Amino acid sequence: MRMTVLALTLIAFGSVSASAADTVSKAPPPAPYKQVSTLVKLPDFLPGLGQLFVDPATLPAGPFLAYDHDGKLVSTVYMIPVEDLNANKKFDNLAAPGGNVDHVDIYFNAGHPGVEKPHAHIVLWHVPVSGEARVAK
């Protein structure tokens, strides 16, 4: 239930202007975003997510901007620690820097470099379901 409410909140507050989305539509995005693989021990491209960029000041939650092999933005990802999904913690005004959101996926991750604690990946896809194949491998 908490995940559904969080996803709906992300969609409701995730709209940004077209000009803002244009600034992150191609990799690399402008400062303060940094390639995640230069910050923590992760590959340059993660199958299922793509090439990730994040403003280090927003860790661990993000948003992370995810790009395909051609450097085109496919999704915005939030990595919310499971321990923070409770009545005492709010995530307000979460943005989708890439603009319009086509659909949302939410799934559990036990932890990885950069976000070591168990967390939920909340993926705001800017492409249709068929576009997810662009980051599958």
Secondary structure as the mmCIF struct_conf table of DSSP 4:
data_model
#
loop_
_struct_conf.conf_type_id
_struct_conf.id
_struct_conf.beg_label_comp_id
_struct_conf.beg_label_asym_id
_struct_conf.beg_label_seq_id
_struct_conf.end_label_comp_id
_struct_conf.end_label_asym_id
_struct_conf.end_label_seq_id
HELX_RH_AL_P HELX_RH_AL_P1 ARG A 2 PHE A 13
HELX_RH_AL_P HELX_RH_AL_P2 ALA A 18 THR A 23
TURN_TY1_P TURN_TY1_P1 VAL A 24 VAL A 24
BEND BEND1 SER A 25 SER A 25
STRN STRN1 LYS A 26 LYS A 26
BEND BEND2 ALA A 27 PRO A 28
HELX_LH_PP_P HELX_LH_PP_P1 PRO A 29 PRO A 30
TURN_TY1_P TURN_TY1_P2 ALA A 31 PRO A 32
STRN STRN2 LYS A 34 GLN A 35
HELX_RH_3T_P HELX_RH_3T_P1 VAL A 36 THR A 38
TURN_TY1_P TURN_TY1_P3 LEU A 39 LEU A 39
BEND BEND3 VAL A 40 LYS A 41
BEND BEND4 ASP A 44 PHE A 45
STRN STRN3 LEU A 46 LEU A 46
TURN_TY1_P TURN_TY1_P4 PRO A 47 LEU A 49
STRN STRN4 GLY A 50 GLY A 50
STRN STRN5 GLN A 51 VAL A 54
HELX_RH_3T_P HELX_RH_3T_P2 PRO A 56 THR A 58
TURN_TY1_P TURN_TY1_P5 LEU A 59 ALA A 61
HELX_LH_PP_P HELX_LH_PP_P2 PRO A 63 PRO A 63
STRN STRN6 PHE A 64 TYR A 67
TURN_TY1_P TURN_TY1_P6 HIS A 69 ASP A 70
BEND BEND5 GLY A 71 GLY A 71
STRN STRN7 LYS A 72 LYS A 72
STRN STRN8 LEU A 73 PRO A 81
HELX_RH_3T_P HELX_RH_3T_P3 VAL A 82 ASP A 84
BEND BEND6 ASN A 86 ASN A 86
TURN_TY1_P TURN_TY1_P7 ALA A 87 ASN A 88
BEND BEND7 ASN A 93 ASN A 93
TURN_TY1_P TURN_TY1_P8 PRO A 97 GLY A 98
STRN STRN9 HIS A 103 ASN A 109
STRN STRN10 HIS A 112 HIS A 112
TURN_TY1_P TURN_TY1_P9 PRO A 113 GLY A 114
STRN STRN11 VAL A 115 VAL A 115
BEND BEND8 LYS A 117 LYS A 117
STRN STRN12 HIS A 119 TRP A 125
BEND BEND9 HIS A 126 VAL A 127
HELX_RH_3T_P HELX_RH_3T_P4 VAL A 129 VAL A 135
TURN_TY1_P TURN_TY1_P10 ALA A 136 ALA A 136
#
